[in-house]
């Protein structure tokens, strides 16, 4: 054993480490800790339906199945996305936590999620936020199951070790605000008492009918060269990101459209809400269709394409707001 090896062993016994093992001339760039992964809807849906058969709401607060990247127990290093099922007549009990969360409705209707006392109806394509530390519960009063995407920042909370959670005193919150109260308070003409300086955005429902109208109305514009016709779900108070640590977006790829390749230091998770197409991620081609989901790790070159005759719509969430807040965001065309 050399003197330096002997010395390194001594440091280890003292819970110390020397950084001289890193060559001074070595350059490096970001490298994701997880591989890009594609989840097929038929597999996800089958697992979720089986969960509905074997797991009751008394067995768990949520019937939620998360997407797990190959070799990891998380979707990405900062974000988690998965699917949740609430069967007719069921209640997913009220609670709150440090994590911010989002819901993007895939199937069903007639259910609602209540956030801070306001009931938000849930219909396919609707996008609903539950910001950090807001009480929320879900109730399906319809005669059909409802399924939605759940997005949370659980891996980030785990890294920072700052997670809190509380269970509400009852399964469901009392309704202290009428349906669409937030929609009326946060319109272009809004009450004087609304606080626009809050660090956390308010709970909000972005109706699919409004999103779809915007996509159709803007359908002839050039759009974003890397993401097609891209819309961002913005904080209705400030116009900033959806939530402080992550942003959600929806994009439309028109028939035959292929975007230019680029890469960035933010990570994204995509879900094919409508249509079919492909995404090239780091040289690996993922052919996707409605219901499929996939990841684009940070600093990985990617591009999207729609090879069909119908528009393709991708819902996505990314950690760009976190990277920008820390001044770590960087992007380049490939």
C-alpha positions in Angstrom: 0.0 0.0 0.0 1.4 3.4 -1.0 1.7 6.3 1.5 -1.2 8.1 -0.2 -3.4 4.9 0.1 -2.4 4.6 3.7 -3.3 8.3 4.3 -6.6 8.0 2.5 -7.5 5.0 4.8 -6.6 7.1 7.8 -8.9 9.9 6.7 -11.7 7.5 6.1 -11.4 6.3 9.7 -11.8 9.9 10.8 -14.8 10.4 8.6 -12.8 12.7 6.3 -12.1 12.5 2.6 -9.5 14.0 0.3 -10.5 15.5 -3.0 -7.2 15.1 -4.7 -8.5 12.0 -6.5 -10.2 14.3 -9.0 -7.8 15.2 -11.8 -7.4 19.0 -12.0 -7.5 18.9 -15.8 -10.8 16.9 -16.1 -13.8 18.7 -17.5 -17.3 17.3 -17.1 -21.0 18.1 -17.8 -24.3 17.0 -16.2 -25.1 13.3 -16.4 -28.5 12.0 -15.3 -28.7 9.4 -12.6 -31.5 7.6 -14.4 -32.3 6.2 -17.9 -35.0 7.5 -20.2 -38.0 5.2 -19.7 -41.3 4.6 -21.5 -44.4 3.3 -19.8 -47.1 1.8 -22.1 -50.7 2.7 -21.2 -51.9 -0.9 -21.5 -49.5 -1.9 -18.8 -50.2 1.0 -16.5 -54.0 0.7 -16.9 -53.9 -3.0 -16.3 -51.9 -2.5 -13.1 -54.2 0.3 -11.9 -57.4 -1.8 -12.5 -55.8 -4.7 -10.5 -55.0 -2.3 -7.7 -58.7 -1.4 -7.7 -59.5 -5.0 -7.1 -57.0 -5.8 -4.4 -56.7 -2.4 -2.6 -59.5 -0.6 -0.8 -59.4 3.0 0.4 -59.1 1.7 4.0 -55.8 0.1 3.1 -54.2 3.3 1.9 -54.7 7.1 1.8 -54.4 6.9 -2.0 -54.6 4.2 -4.7 -51.6 5.7 -6.5 -49.1 3.9 -8.8 -45.9 5.9 -9.6 -43.8 5.5 -12.7 -40.4 4.1 -11.8 -37.4 4.7 -14.0 -35.2 1.8 -14.9 -32.9 1.0 -12.0 -34.5 3.6 -9.7 -37.4 3.8 -7.3 -38.5 7.2 -8.5 -39.6 8.8 -11.8 -36.7 11.3 -11.9 -34.3 12.7 -9.4 -36.7 15.6 -8.5 -40.2 14.6 -9.7 -42.6 11.8 -9.5 -45.5 11.1 -11.9 -48.0 8.3 -11.8 -51.7 7.4 -12.0 -54.5 7.4 -9.4 -57.8 5.6 -9.4 -60.9 6.5 -7.3 -63.9 4.2 -7.8 -67.5 5.2 -7.7 -68.6 6.3 -4.2 -65.0 6.3 -2.8 -63.3 9.1 -0.9 -59.5 9.6 -0.9 -59.1 11.0 2.6 -58.2 14.7 3.2 -54.7 15.5 4.2 -51.9 18.0 3.4 -48.2 17.9 3.0 -45.1 20.0 2.1 -45.1 18.7 -1.4 -46.9 20.6 -4.1 -49.0 18.3 -6.4 -51.0 18.4 -9.6 -53.8 16.4 -11.2 -54.3 16.0 -14.9 -57.6 14.1 -15.5 -57.4 11.2 -18.0 -60.7 9.3 -17.8 -64.1 9.5 -16.1 -66.0 12.5 -14.9 -68.4 13.7 -12.3 -65.8 13.5 -9.5 -64.2 16.4 -7.6 -61.1 17.3 -5.7 -61.6 19.7 -2.8 -58.6 22.0 -2.1 -58.7 24.4 0.9 -62.5 24.1 1.1 -63.2 24.8 -2.6 -64.6 21.9 -4.7 -63.0 21.5 -8.2 -64.9 19.4 -10.7 -62.8 16.8 -12.6 -63.3 16.2 -16.3 -60.9 14.7 -18.9 -58.2 17.2 -19.8 -58.8 19.3 -16.7 -55.6 20.3 -14.8 -55.9 21.1 -11.1 -53.2 22.2 -8.6 -52.8 21.5 -4.9 -50.0 23.8 -3.8 -47.7 23.1 -0.8 -49.5 22.7 2.5 -53.0 22.9 1.2 -55.7 20.6 2.5 -57.1 18.3 -0.3 -59.4 15.3 -0.7 -61.0 13.5 -3.6 -64.5 12.2 -4.0 -66.1 10.2 -6.8 -69.8 10.8 -6.7 -70.3 9.4 -10.3 -71.1 5.8 -11.4 -67.8 5.4 -13.2 -64.2 5.2 -12.1 -62.0 8.3 -12.5 -58.3 8.2 -13.4 -55.9 11.0 -13.4 -52.2 11.7 -13.5 -50.7 12.7 -10.1 -47.5 14.8 -10.2 -45.5 15.5 -7.1 -42.1 16.7 -6.1 -41.5 13.8 -3.7 -37.9 13.0 -4.7 -36.9 16.6 -4.1 -38.6 16.6 -0.7 -36.7 13.4 0.1 -33.4 15.0 -0.9 -34.0 18.1 1.2 -35.5 16.0 4.1 -38.1 18.6 4.9 -41.3 16.8 4.4 -44.3 17.3 6.7 -47.8 15.7 6.4 -51.0 15.9 8.4 -54.3 14.0 8.2 -57.5 16.0 8.4 -59.9 15.4 11.2 -62.5 14.0 8.8 -62.4 12.1 5.5 -63.7 15.1 3.6 -63.3 18.8 4.2 -66.3 21.0 4.6 -67.0 23.1 1.5 -66.3 26.7 2.6 -66.1 28.2 -0.9 -68.4 27.8 -3.9 -67.5 26.0 -7.1 -65.4 28.3 -9.4 -64.7 30.8 -6.6 -61.1 30.9 -7.6 -62.0 31.3 -11.3 -64.0 34.4 -10.5 -61.4 35.8 -8.0 -58.4 35.4 -10.4 -59.8 36.6 -13.7 -58.6 39.7 -15.6 -60.9 41.8 -13.4 -60.3 40.6 -9.8 -61.2 41.7 -6.3 -58.9 44.2 -4.6 -58.3 41.9 -1.6 -56.6 39.2 -3.6 -53.0 38.9 -2.5 -50.7 38.9 -5.5 -47.5 38.7 -3.5 -48.0 35.2 -2.0 -45.0 32.9 -2.6 -47.4 30.0 -3.1 -49.9 30.1 -6.0 -53.6 29.5 -5.2 -55.3 26.2 -5.9 -56.7 26.4 -9.4 -58.6 24.4 -12.1 -57.5 24.9 -15.7 -60.5 23.6 -17.7 -59.7 21.4 -20.7 -62.3 23.3 -22.8 -60.3 26.5 -22.3 -57.0 24.8 -23.1 -58.3 23.1 -26.2 -59.8 26.4 -27.5 -56.4 28.1 -27.0 -54.6 25.3 -28.9 -57.1 25.5 -31.8 -57.0 29.3 -31.9 -53.2 29.3 -32.1 -52.9 26.3 -34.4 -51.6 28.4 -37.3 -48.8 30.1 -35.4 -45.2 28.9 -35.8 -45.0 27.7 -32.2 -41.9 26.7 -30.4 -39.1 25.2 -32.6 -38.4 22.5 -30.0 -41.8 21.7 -28.5 -44.4 22.6 -31.1 -47.4 24.7 -30.1 -46.5 25.0 -26.4 -48.8 26.3 -23.7 -47.7 26.7 -20.0 -50.0 26.4 -17.1 -49.0 29.6 -15.3 -49.6 30.9 -11.8 -52.9 32.8 -12.1 -51.7 35.5 -9.7 -48.3 36.3 -11.2 -48.0 34.6 -14.6 -45.0 32.7 -13.2 -44.5 28.9 -13.1 -47.3 26.5 -12.2 -45.7 25.9 -8.7 -42.4 27.2 -7.3 -40.4 24.1 -8.0 -42.0 22.7 -11.1 -43.9 23.7 -14.2 -46.6 21.9 -16.2 -47.1 22.4 -19.9 -49.2 21.1 -22.8 -48.0 21.0 -26.4 -49.6 20.2 -29.7 -47.6 18.7 -32.6 -49.4 19.3 -35.8 -49.8 16.5 -38.4 -46.3 15.8 -39.9 -44.5 18.2 -37.6 -41.1 17.3 -36.3 -39.3 19.7 -33.9 -35.6 20.7 -33.7 -33.4 18.9 -31.3 -32.1 20.6 -28.1 -31.1 19.8 -24.5 -31.4 21.6 -21.2 -30.5 21.2 -17.6 -34.1 20.6 -16.5 -35.8 17.2 -16.6 -39.2 16.5 -18.1 -41.8 13.8 -17.9 -44.3 13.5 -20.7 -47.7 11.9 -21.2 -49.4 11.4 -24.6 -52.9 12.8 -24.0 -54.0 12.6 -27.6 -52.7 11.1 -30.8 -49.4 9.4 -31.6 -45.9 10.2 -32.5 -42.3 9.7 -31.5 -39.6 11.3 -29.3 -35.9 10.7 -29.9 -34.2 10.9 -26.5 -30.4 10.7 -26.5 -30.5 8.7 -29.8 -33.1 6.2 -28.5 -36.4 6.5 -30.3 -39.7 6.1 -28.3 -42.7 5.6 -30.4 -45.7 6.6 -28.3 -49.5 6.6 -28.6 -52.3 7.9 -26.4 -51.8 7.1 -22.8 -48.1 6.3 -22.9 -45.7 8.3 -20.7 -41.9 8.8 -20.9 -39.0 10.8 -19.4 -36.4 13.1 -20.9 -33.5 13.3 -18.4 -31.6 16.5 -17.9 -28.9 17.5 -20.5 -30.1 14.8 -22.9 -30.7 15.8 -26.6 -34.3 15.2 -27.7 -36.9 16.0 -30.3 -40.5 15.2 -31.0 -42.4 14.2 -34.1 -46.0 13.6 -35.2 -46.1 11.1 -38.1 -49.9 10.8 -38.1 -52.6 12.8 -39.9 -54.1 14.0 -36.6 -52.8 16.5 -34.0 -50.8 14.9 -31.1 -51.0 16.5 -27.7 -48.4 16.0 -25.0 -48.9 16.9 -21.3 -45.6 17.4 -19.4 -44.1 18.5 -16.1 -40.6 19.7 -15.6 -38.3 21.1 -12.9 -37.2 24.1 -14.8 -38.4 26.6 -12.2 -36.1 25.0 -9.6 -33.2 25.2 -12.0 -33.9 28.8 -12.8 -34.4 29.8 -9.2 -30.9 28.4 -8.4 -29.5 29.9 -11.7 -28.6 26.4 -12.9 -30.7 26.5 -16.0 -28.9 26.1 -19.3 -30.2 25.2 -22.8 -28.6 24.7 -26.2 -29.8 23.5 -29.6 -28.2 20.3 -30.9 
